């Protein structure tokens, strides 16, 4: 599993030894179910707790399913349990010993506490800076080359596209997230102007790209958080016509070349609410370079981030056409 172990529950049980193996077989099934659940956990502690229980169940299976206990599997299972217990203890220790100033603690609890450990968050924070913003300040301008990612810590801002208010930003919202997910010289889709004074956490794209090799877990988690934020923003959008909004929602979801069950549910709900037909869905996919088969399988063959970035530049034209 994600945290190790639990891989022996598929062994053939011994025959002719006279033992009732029902309990042991159930233990083996429990082991696999818990390991499967651990793969979808985003909370690190929950994942490791599931891994511990799964390995314990697998050890029970290995002890009694055959005439002679499978000691090799049992020993490795015990080792995996010890490793996970140590890691949980380390996470608890880090949480108690690593203290953030009130504003940083607020940011951590607001967006990252379920996904990153305090140590990982400290690394992410070191790549950026917190600064004050005043009413009227422009964080980014529509059409300009995107180079910074912002997290609004407090205050509020307005998103303006083609001179029209297209959304509102509040604490916990990212600015420049969909552009960052494109991976290659995108331009800001809309301007964001601060309406209520507050503060932002600001990162340079280049600094964030650089952590992928050194801290892949942090980089992966950040992309997942940003992807969720893009989906949330698209669901809130109500200025553009439904088809244009749906295309923008698709653009955010498909940016990394994958689509999961949760994202499919979001798209299905949007289509049902706004009467987006299957034909409209297919046309939107086609306009973004995806086929229905690729969407159904959940990934884009030969995904090209550069090609996806080009769609950001022309998205406003689709919006105007859909609104006409």
C-alpha angles and dihedrals in degrees: 000000000000091000096036140264134038096107104124103070092102096066117123111257118240117260131219097020093114096232123137101238098182095106092046093049090052089050090054091051091049090051093056094043092052092046090051090051091050090062092064096044116111095183108086096209093050090049092053094045089053090048091053093051091044093052091047090053090047090052090054089051093049092048098055111019094082132041090251117042115248094241096176091059092043093052092049090047090053090050092052090050091052092048092051093047090052091049092050090050090050091051090050091048092049091049091054098041102038107076124186128201112257096264093048090046089053091053091048094050092042099055116357113033094097095046109034133043117234089256092052092046090051089056091049092048091051089061093059143034137230117230139168121255127201131213110278096025113137111223094186138355126227112257096015120124108271114236107147138059119208133195113199105225097180137344125049140263141193127234112217123191122182089346094305127109105249104171149345127244122211135174110306096031123120124221118207093019100126089046091051090053090059090070095206130076099299125173126234110266094209141008119255118207123187111241101174119035115249140116139286136202106228129199132179112232090228092058092049093047089053094061093063094086098039099037109020093166092056092047092049093048093048091053090050091051092048092048090054089049092052090052091048093050092050091051090053094049114109106154100080125065113271095255093052091046090049090051090051090050090051091048091057094045097046095043094102095043096253138091124193135196095267091052091048088054091052091051093046092051091049092050092049093047097045099032095243105171128221088251091053089049092051092048092050091051091049092050088056093049097256129126125216089245092055091048091050092050091047102237141073118241112232091001111208114196090192091060091047090051091058090061091063090063094054099037092097090059090056089048092055092047092050092048093051 
